[in-house]
Amino acid sequence: MTTPAIPGRLPAGATQEGDGIMIGDGPVRVDAFIDFLCPFCRRFELSSGPALAGLLASGQVSLVYHPMNFLDQASTTRYSTRAAAASGCAADEGRFLEYAHALFADQPPEGGPGLDDAELAAIGQTAGLPAAAFTACLADGHYLDWPPYVTTRAVALGVESTPTVLVAGSAVRPEPRPIEAAVEKAARAG
């Protein structure tokens, strides 16, 4: 399999490989492969988000979110791609985590159109994003080629479903306790 070319534009905070947004600089890397239309990802974010925030705040982890577009076919407007691209716009403004959480809190059902761009922009305002810059980024489609790249890279790494969570490269259940235990174990192995 050939490695896909990195898109010409990457959101702020993108990993060196360009396949995720890195938050924090702790010694243990946690990778979360998500799709903004995935109901299990919503459950993951709402249950594990506080634990991940605590690990970030204590400086224990570097957290990398990989916004994928696995479920584009489950909406009539490629919602997974559009929402992931919008999260890239939020990353440019330093509000990726807040926006991702808000997207999951307001997640539309599978099978429909998903949220339109005006709704994605309104969620941005509730997440503290500057309206003009964020709306312009959405309207320009800055990062529409980024989610397919992220997804291709994830599949090449063996990711078959969302959410998938890796702690120091090893898969763990996407739940707070297993993640915290794996981070503690990885920190001890140092």
DRENTOR-942656 format. One line per field, with one value per atom (N, C-alpha, C): residue in three letters; atom name; x, y, z. Coordinates in Angstrom, 2 decimals, decimal comma, padded with zeros to 5 digits. Atoms other than C-alpha are relative to their C-alpha. Layout:
% DRENTOR-942656
r: ala ...;
a: CA ...;
X: X ...;
Y: Y ...;
Z: Z ...;
This chain:
% DRENTOR-942656
r: met met met thr thr thr thr thr thr pro pro pro ala ala ala ile ile ile pro pro pro gly gly gly arg arg arg leu leu leu pro pro pro ala ala ala gly gly gly ala ala ala thr thr thr gln gln gln glu glu glu gly gly gly asp asp asp gly gly gly ile ile ile met met met ile ile ile gly gly gly asp asp asp gly gly gly pro pro pro val val val arg arg arg val val val asp asp asp ala ala ala phe phe phe ile ile ile asp asp asp phe phe phe leu leu leu cys cys cys pro pro pro phe phe phe cys cys cys arg arg arg arg arg arg phe phe phe glu glu glu leu leu leu ser ser ser ser ser ser gly gly gly pro pro pro ala ala ala leu leu leu ala ala ala gly gly gly leu leu leu leu leu leu ala ala ala ser ser ser gly gly gly gln gln gln val val val ser ser ser leu leu leu val val val tyr tyr tyr his his his pro pro pro met met met asn asn asn phe phe phe leu leu leu asp asp asp gln gln gln ala ala ala ser ser ser thr thr thr thr thr thr arg arg arg tyr tyr tyr ser ser ser thr thr thr arg arg arg ala ala ala ala ala ala ala ala ala ala ala ala ser ser ser gly gly gly cys cys cys ala ala ala ala ala ala asp asp asp glu glu glu gly gly gly arg arg arg phe phe phe leu leu leu glu glu glu tyr tyr tyr ala ala ala his his his ala ala ala leu leu leu phe phe phe ala ala ala asp asp asp gln gln gln pro pro pro pro pro pro glu glu glu gly gly gly gly gly gly pro pro pro gly gly gly leu leu leu asp asp asp asp asp asp ala ala ala glu glu glu leu leu leu ala ala ala ala ala ala ile ile ile gly gly gly gln gln gln thr thr thr ala ala ala gly gly gly leu leu leu pro pro pro ala ala ala ala ala ala ala ala ala phe phe phe thr thr thr ala ala ala cys cys cys leu leu leu ala ala ala asp asp asp gly gly gly his his his tyr tyr tyr leu leu leu asp asp asp trp trp trp pro pro pro pro pro pro tyr tyr tyr val val val thr thr thr thr thr thr arg arg arg ala ala ala val val val ala ala ala leu leu leu gly gly gly val val val glu glu glu ser ser ser thr thr thr pro pro pro thr thr thr val val val leu leu leu val val val ala ala ala gly gly gly ser ser ser ala ala ala val val val arg arg arg pro pro pro glu glu glu pro pro pro arg arg arg pro pro pro ile ile ile glu glu glu ala ala ala ala ala ala val val val glu glu glu lys lys lys ala ala ala ala ala ala arg arg arg ala ala ala gly gly gly;
a: N CA C N CA C N CA C N CA C N CA C N CA C N CA C N CA C N CA C N CA C N CA C N CA C N CA C N CA C N CA C N CA C N CA C N CA C N CA C N CA C N CA C N CA C N CA C N CA C N CA C N CA C N CA C N CA C N CA C N CA C N CA C N CA C N CA C N CA C N CA C N CA C N CA C N CA C N CA C N CA C N CA C N CA C N CA C N CA C N CA C N CA C N CA C N CA C N CA C N CA C N CA C N CA C N CA C N CA C N CA C N CA C N CA C N CA C N CA C N CA C N CA C N CA C N CA C N CA C N CA C N CA C N CA C N CA C N CA C N CA C N CA C N CA C N CA C N CA C N CA C N CA C N CA C N CA C N CA C N CA C N CA C N CA C N CA C N CA C N CA C N CA C N CA C N CA C N CA C N CA C N CA C N CA C N CA C N CA C N CA C N CA C N CA C N CA C N CA C N CA C N CA C N CA C N CA C N CA C N CA C N CA C N CA C N CA C N CA C N CA C N CA C N CA C N CA C N CA C N CA C N CA C N CA C N CA C N CA C N CA C N CA C N CA C N CA C N CA C N CA C N CA C N CA C N CA C N CA C N CA C N CA C N CA C N CA C N CA C N CA C N CA C N CA C N CA C N CA C N CA C N CA C N CA C N CA C N CA C N CA C N CA C N CA C N CA C N CA C N CA C N CA C N CA C N CA C N CA C N CA C N CA C N CA C N CA C N CA C N CA C N CA C N CA C N CA C N CA C N CA C N CA C N CA C N CA C N CA C N CA C N CA C N CA C N CA C N CA C N CA C N CA C N CA C N CA C N CA C N CA C N CA C N CA C N CA C N CA C N CA C N CA C N CA C N CA C N CA C N CA C;
X: 000,84 000,00 000,88 -000,78 001,33 -000,52 000,36 001,36 -000,62 000,61 -001,04 000,81 -000,68 000,34 -000,68 000,54 -000,08 -000,72 000,70 -002,70 000,82 -000,73 -001,42 -000,19 000,28 -003,05 -000,31 000,26 -002,99 -000,42 000,41 -004,72 001,15 -000,97 -002,71 000,00 -000,10 -001,44 000,05 -000,05 -001,30 001,29 -001,18 001,07 000,98 -001,01 004,27 -000,49 000,53 002,52 -001,23 001,17 -000,44 -001,31 001,19 -002,95 -000,79 000,74 -004,24 000,37 -000,26 -004,35 000,56 -000,65 -001,93 -000,26 000,24 -002,86 000,86 -000,85 -000,43 001,35 -001,35 003,15 000,50 -000,37 003,09 000,77 -000,86 005,37 -000,72 000,73 002,66 -000,97 000,87 000,93 -001,28 001,31 -002,78 -000,58 000,61 -004,31 -001,46 001,43 -008,09 -000,47 000,50 -009,50 -001,52 001,42 -012,99 -000,66 000,82 -015,80 -001,13 000,98 -018,11 -001,45 001,34 -021,16 -000,19 000,01 -020,30 -000,61 000,62 -022,67 000,90 -000,92 -020,05 001,12 -000,99 -017,56 -000,59 000,68 -020,11 000,05 -000,04 -020,35 001,42 -001,40 -016,53 000,34 -000,33 -016,21 -000,69 000,74 -018,90 000,45 -000,44 -017,58 001,49 -001,46 -013,81 000,60 -000,51 -013,43 000,53 -000,51 -013,13 001,30 -001,23 -010,51 001,17 -001,06 -008,52 000,42 -000,31 -008,76 000,86 -000,79 -007,40 001,43 -001,33 -004,49 000,79 -000,65 -003,73 000,42 -000,26 -003,97 001,15 -001,08 -001,59 001,32 -001,23 000,95 000,44 -000,37 000,86 -000,03 000,20 -000,18 000,14 000,20 000,05 -001,19 001,22 -003,41 -000,12 000,15 -003,86 -001,37 001,29 -007,33 000,17 -000,03 -007,66 -001,45 001,38 -010,98 -000,15 000,13 -011,98 -001,34 001,25 -014,69 -000,58 000,54 -015,67 -001,48 001,45 -019,36 -000,58 000,53 -019,68 -001,23 001,13 -022,02 -001,25 001,15 -024,28 -000,67 000,70 -025,26 -000,14 000,24 -026,53 000,88 -000,80 -024,01 001,48 -001,40 -020,65 000,28 -000,10 -021,19 001,31 -001,23 -018,21 001,17 -001,08 -015,85 -000,16 000,22 -017,45 000,25 -000,20 -017,45 001,48 -001,43 -013,85 000,76 -000,63 -012,83 -000,26 000,32 -014,63 000,85 -000,85 -012,65 001,41 -001,29 -009,51 -000,02 000,15 -010,80 000,05 -000,03 -011,34 001,42 -001,39 -007,77 000,81 -000,72 -006,52 -000,19 000,30 -008,13 000,32 -000,39 -006,77 -001,17 001,20 -010,23 -000,46 000,39 -010,15 -000,80 000,68 -011,11 -001,40 001,30 -013,95 -000,99 000,88 -015,33 -000,36 000,29 -015,00 -001,05 000,97 -016,86 -001,39 001,29 -019,60 -000,62 000,54 -019,94 -000,62 000,57 -020,48 -001,25 001,18 -022,91 -001,21 001,08 -025,00 -000,03 -000,14 -024,43 -001,35 001,22 -027,05 -000,11 000,14 -028,49 000,60 -000,47 -027,02 -001,18 001,02 -028,92 -000,58 000,51 -029,79 001,11 -001,01 -027,93 001,10 -000,95 -026,11 -000,27 000,14 -025,63 000,48 -000,48 -025,32 001,10 -001,13 -022,49 -000,39 000,45 -024,54 -000,09 000,07 -025,17 001,40 -001,39 -021,47 000,62 -000,52 -020,64 -000,60 000,65 -023,18 000,61 -000,65 -021,62 001,38 -001,29 -018,29 -000,11 000,19 -019,65 -000,19 000,20 -020,81 001,30 -001,29 -017,30 001,05 -000,91 -015,76 000,85 -000,77 -014,54 -000,40 000,34 -014,30 -000,84 000,97 -017,29 000,54 -000,41 -015,75 001,07 -001,10 -012,53 -000,46 000,46 -014,21 -000,97 000,96 -017,09 000,69 -000,75 -014,64 000,74 -000,71 -012,59 -000,97 001,02 -015,76 -000,42 000,49 -016,98 001,02 -001,06 -013,61 000,31 -000,28 -013,53 001,47 -001,45 -009,94 000,47 -000,52 -009,67 -000,83 000,82 -012,09 000,83 -000,84 -009,18 000,77 -000,73 -007,77 -000,62 000,58 -010,30 000,23 -000,30 -009,89 001,46 -001,41 -006,11 000,15 -000,06 -006,52 -000,52 000,62 -008,77 000,89 -000,90 -006,40 001,19 -001,13 -003,51 -000,43 000,49 -005,60 -000,23 000,25 -006,70 001,33 -001,33 -003,04 000,63 -000,51 -002,27 -000,79 000,80 -004,94 -001,27 001,23 -007,79 -001,18 001,14 -011,01 -001,34 001,25 -013,60 000,29 -000,11 -014,25 -000,97 -001,30 -013,58 001,04 -001,15 -010,19 000,95 -000,92 -007,84 001,28 -001,32 -004,12 000,69 -000,83 -002,00 001,40 -001,39 001,72 000,04 000,01 000,83 -000,79 000,77 -001,26 -001,48 001,44 -005,02 -000,53 000,69 -007,14 -001,49 001,43 -010,89 -000,21 000,22 -012,20 -000,87 000,71 -013,28 001,01 -000,93 -011,80 000,96 -000,89 -010,43 001,08 -001,07 -008,63 001,03 -000,93 -007,13 000,93 -000,83 -005,93 000,99 -000,90 -004,49 001,13 -001,01 -002,67 001,00 -000,90 -001,25 000,94 -000,83 -000,01 001,05 -000,93 001,57 001,10 -000,96 003,23 000,96 -000,85 004,54 001,05 -000,94 006,12 001,06 -000,95 007,70 000,99 -000,73 008,98 000,98;
Y: -001,19 000,00 001,25 -001,23 003,41 000,97 -001,00 006,16 001,19 -001,15 008,96 001,27 -001,28 012,42 000,84 -000,89 014,82 001,15 -001,13 017,45 001,28 -001,26 020,88 000,90 -000,80 022,48 -000,94 000,77 021,04 000,96 -000,86 022,41 000,25 -000,30 024,02 -001,16 001,09 021,41 -001,37 001,31 018,66 -000,72 000,82 015,80 000,14 -000,05 015,53 -000,73 000,78 012,93 000,67 -000,72 015,31 -000,73 000,84 012,66 000,15 -000,23 014,09 001,34 -001,25 017,06 -000,38 000,31 016,86 001,12 -000,93 018,48 -000,45 000,32 018,62 -000,55 000,48 017,47 -000,98 000,99 014,78 -001,16 001,07 011,75 -001,21 001,16 009,14 000,47 -000,38 009,39 -000,83 000,63 008,64 000,43 -000,27 008,37 -000,41 000,29 008,58 000,17 000,00 007,66 000,09 -000,31 009,17 000,36 -000,49 009,95 000,79 -000,86 012,83 -000,44 000,53 010,87 -001,32 001,30 007,73 000,10 -000,08 007,22 -000,59 000,55 005,09 000,99 -001,06 007,95 001,07 -000,97 010,27 -000,53 000,61 007,87 000,07 -000,08 007,72 001,41 -001,38 011,52 000,43 -000,45 012,07 -000,74 000,75 009,32 000,17 -000,04 009,58 001,39 -001,35 013,26 000,61 -000,56 014,34 -000,68 000,71 011,64 000,44 -000,44 012,64 001,43 -001,38 016,31 000,03 000,07 015,41 -000,47 000,49 013,46 001,09 -001,12 016,45 001,07 -001,07 018,96 -000,35 000,42 016,92 -000,22 000,13 016,77 -001,43 001,40 012,97 -000,48 000,51 012,63 001,09 -000,75 013,99 -000,70 000,57 013,45 000,36 -000,23 013,02 -000,50 000,36 013,08 -000,14 000,28 011,57 000,03 -000,08 012,83 -000,68 000,84 010,22 000,22 -000,11 009,99 -001,37 001,35 006,31 000,02 000,05 007,18 000,99 -000,90 009,52 -000,58 000,63 007,00 -000,07 000,02 007,19 001,37 -001,28 010,77 000,34 -000,36 012,38 001,16 -001,18 015,26 -000,16 000,23 013,62 000,70 -000,71 014,87 -000,29 000,33 013,00 000,82 -000,80 014,72 001,47 -001,43 018,14 000,35 -000,27 017,90 -000,10 000,13 016,67 001,20 -001,19 019,52 001,22 -001,10 021,95 -000,07 000,13 020,53 000,50 -000,56 021,46 001,52 -001,46 025,03 000,42 -000,29 024,94 -000,12 000,16 023,68 001,24 -001,23 026,75 001,12 -001,04 028,86 -000,46 000,51 026,72 -000,53 000,45 025,33 -001,38 001,32 021,78 -000,79 000,83 020,02 000,51 -000,58 022,41 -000,25 000,19 022,13 -001,47 001,43 018,36 -000,43 000,35 018,04 000,52 -000,58 020,38 -000,76 000,80 018,38 -001,29 001,24 015,20 000,28 -000,34 016,90 000,25 -000,31 018,04 -000,95 000,95 014,92 -000,31 000,36 014,37 -001,52 001,43 010,91 -000,44 000,58 008,64 -000,10 000,20 008,37 001,28 -001,26 012,04 000,86 -000,88 015,07 000,40 -000,55 015,81 001,48 -001,44 019,41 000,73 -000,78 022,03 000,95 -000,86 024,55 001,11 -001,04 027,22 -000,57 000,64 024,77 -000,30 000,23 023,80 001,31 -001,30 027,52 000,43 -000,37 028,07 -000,78 000,80 025,22 000,60 -000,66 026,98 001,19 -001,16 030,10 -000,46 000,48 028,07 -000,57 000,53 026,56 001,10 -001,13 030,04 000,37 -000,32 030,30 001,37 -001,29 033,72 -000,22 000,29 033,77 000,24 -000,35 035,51 -000,96 000,85 033,48 -001,45 001,39 030,15 -000,21 000,12 030,73 000,09 -000,10 031,78 -001,29 001,27 028,61 -001,08 000,97 026,51 000,25 -000,35 028,36 -000,30 000,24 028,02 -001,49 001,43 024,26 -000,31 000,13 024,61 -001,43 001,30 021,09 -001,18 001,10 018,99 -001,18 001,11 016,93 -000,67 000,53 016,30 -001,28 001,22 013,72 -001,27 001,22 011,27 -000,45 000,32 011,45 -000,64 000,53 010,89 -001,44 001,32 007,90 -001,01 000,90 006,36 -000,39 000,28 006,66 -000,93 000,81 005,17 -001,45 001,34 002,20 -000,72 000,60 001,61 -000,44 000,37 001,47 -001,16 001,10 -001,20 000,40 -000,45 000,94 -000,47 000,56 -000,84 000,56 -000,54 000,97 001,23 -001,15 004,10 -000,20 -000,55 004,88 -001,10 000,84 003,22 000,87 -000,73 004,28 -000,80 000,58 003,57 000,78 -000,63 004,27 -000,53 000,37 004,26 -001,09 000,90 002,39 -001,28 001,21 -000,36 000,31 -000,21 -000,66 -000,26 000,15 -000,20 000,26 -000,29 -000,18 001,51 -001,46 003,35 000,43 -000,33 003,84 000,61 -000,72 006,01 -000,88 000,79 003,34 -000,74 000,67 001,23 000,99 -001,00 004,39 000,48 -000,47 005,69 -001,06 001,09 002,29 -000,19 000,16 002,02 001,16 -001,15 005,54 -000,18 000,23 004,69 -001,07 001,08 001,46 000,50 -000,52 003,23 000,99 -000,96 005,98 -000,73 000,80 003,38 -000,66 000,67 001,59 001,01 -001,14 005,01 -000,04;
Z: 000,00 000,00 000,00 000,05 -000,91 001,06 -001,00 001,68 -000,72 000,67 000,74 000,25 -000,15 000,21 001,07 -001,02 003,11 -000,71 000,63 002,23 000,05 000,07 001,28 001,21 -001,20 004,31 001,15 -001,22 007,81 001,10 -001,11 010,89 000,97 -001,06 013,67 000,99 -000,97 016,11 -000,63 000,66 013,49 000,37 -000,26 014,20 -001,15 001,06 012,21 -001,26 001,13 010,03 -000,61 000,50 009,62 000,18 -000,09 010,67 001,29 -001,24 013,94 000,59 -000,73 016,28 001,36 -001,28 019,22 000,99 -001,09 022,49 001,17 -001,15 025,40 -000,42 000,30 025,66 001,06 -001,01 028,34 -000,61 000,48 028,09 -000,59 000,51 027,35 -001,08 001,11 023,98 000,02 000,13 023,78 -001,34 001,30 020,30 000,05 000,05 019,89 -001,45 001,37 016,48 000,09 -000,18 016,25 -001,31 001,10 013,83 000,65 -000,65 014,72 -000,20 000,17 013,50 000,77 -000,68 015,50 001,40 -001,32 018,47 001,11 -000,99 020,25 000,32 -000,24 019,83 000,91 -000,88 021,44 001,44 -001,34 024,38 000,57 -000,41 024,53 000,47 -000,35 024,56 001,29 -001,19 027,17 001,26 -001,19 029,48 000,28 -000,18 028,91 -000,10 000,16 028,08 001,29 -001,25 031,74 000,47 -000,40 032,46 -000,87 000,91 029,37 000,33 -000,37 030,39 001,25 -001,22 033,81 -000,27 000,36 032,31 -000,73 000,69 030,05 001,01 -000,96 032,89 000,94 -000,90 035,05 -000,74 000,78 032,20 -000,24 000,16 031,98 -001,44 001,36 028,33 -001,05 001,24 024,85 -000,66 000,53 023,40 -001,47 001,44 019,65 -000,43 000,58 018,15 -001,51 001,43 014,68 -000,51 000,49 013,16 -001,36 001,20 010,59 -000,69 000,75 007,96 -000,36 000,21 008,29 -000,36 000,12 008,42 -001,01 001,02 005,44 -000,69 000,69 003,82 000,88 -000,91 006,92 000,09 000,09 006,05 -001,48 001,40 002,89 -000,46 000,34 003,00 000,38 -000,41 003,90 001,33 -001,28 007,45 000,72 -000,73 008,91 -000,52 000,59 006,49 000,35 -000,26 006,97 001,47 -001,42 010,78 000,37 -000,27 010,86 -000,55 000,58 008,52 000,89 -000,90 010,84 001,27 -001,19 013,77 -000,29 000,40 011,83 000,08 -000,12 011,62 001,46 -001,44 015,39 000,55 -000,44 015,88 -000,34 000,39 014,00 001,01 -000,99 016,71 001,42 -001,31 019,57 000,83 -000,70 020,44 -000,47 000,52 019,05 001,02 -001,01 022,30 000,30 -000,31 023,07 -001,14 001,15 019,55 -000,18 000,14 019,38 001,03 -001,04 022,68 -000,39 000,39 021,43 -001,17 001,11 018,18 000,50 -000,53 020,16 000,83 -000,81 022,55 -000,88 000,94 019,54 -001,19 001,10 017,43 -000,67 000,72 014,72 -000,15 000,21 014,04 -001,33 001,26 011,41 -000,97 001,03 008,11 -000,57 000,51 007,67 -000,55 000,57 006,42 000,98 -000,97 009,65 000,17 -000,20 010,65 -001,25 001,15 007,92 000,47 -000,35 007,80 000,97 -000,94 009,59 001,41 -001,32 012,44 000,54 -000,43 012,53 000,49 -000,41 012,74 001,33 -001,26 015,53 001,16 -001,03 017,51 000,31 -000,20 016,99 000,94 -000,88 018,66 001,44 -001,37 021,68 000,58 -000,45 021,83 000,15 -000,21 021,99 -001,19 001,20 018,41 -000,55 000,61 016,73 -001,27 001,05 014,40 -001,41 001,37 011,37 -000,53 000,46 011,14 -000,16 000,06 011,89 -001,16 001,09 009,47 -001,36 001,26 006,73 -000,29 000,18 007,27 -000,47 000,43 006,99 -001,44 001,33 003,90 -001,08 000,98 002,17 -000,16 000,08 002,83 000,20 -000,21 004,08 000,17 -000,39 005,43 -000,49 000,50 003,39 -000,52 000,47 002,00 001,15 -001,15 005,50 000,58 -000,58 006,92 -000,82 000,74 004,01 000,19 -000,26 004,57 001,38 -001,36 008,32 000,01 000,03 007,63 -000,72 000,72 005,07 000,86 -000,90 007,54 001,13 -001,11 010,35 -000,44 000,51 008,24 -000,23 000,22 007,28 001,32 -001,31 011,02 000,62 -000,50 011,48 000,72 -000,64 012,83 -000,85 000,72 011,89 000,45 -000,51 013,97 000,85 -000,88 015,96 001,16 -000,38 018,69 000,20 -000,31 018,80 000,82 -000,87 021,59 000,15 -000,21 021,73 001,10 -001,02 024,79 -000,20 000,30 023,99 -001,07 001,14 020,79 000,19 -000,26 022,43 000,14 -000,06 022,01 001,41 -001,28 025,13 -000,21 000,07 025,75 000,12 -000,03 025,11 001,17 -001,23 028,71 000,98 -000,88 031,49 000,78 -000,86 033,83 -000,78 000,75 031,20 -000,57 000,54 029,67 001,11 -001,12 033,04 000,45 -000,42 033,97 -001,01 001,04 030,63 000,02 -000,10 031,02 001,18 -001,19 034,53 -000,28 000,33 033,26 -000,96 000,96 030,32 000,66 -000,70 032,62 000,85 -000,81 034,92 -000,87 000,91 031,95 -000,60 000,41 030,94 -001,04;
